[in-house]
Amino acid sequence: MNSRRTRSLCAGMAHAFLAACEALVTPERVADEMKAVSEDLFGYLDTFSDSMVAEFLAERDRWIASAASARAETVRQIIAGDEIDTR
């Protein structure tokens, strides 16, 4: 999912929560409920962002390890005098 689509979904979700808040609570409670909804939304987005960063870093580490492994294997082949596939 691209970041523009993600922002659009988040904005739509926030709008729906805030509209529901206005429709379902008394006017004197709207500010408190909107604050609570905002805190929940930001908490969700923080958790989501943290998990996405962790997954990205784990995948990056796997990719780097894979590249390092491929380089090490190439060096071993060169030292052993084996034929190396240069494609």
Secondary structure, DSSP 8 states (H G I E B T S, - for coil): --HHHHHHHHHHHHHHHHHHHHHHS-GGGHHHHHHHHHHHHHHHHHHHHHHHHHHHHHHHHHHHHHHHHHHHHHHHHHHHT------
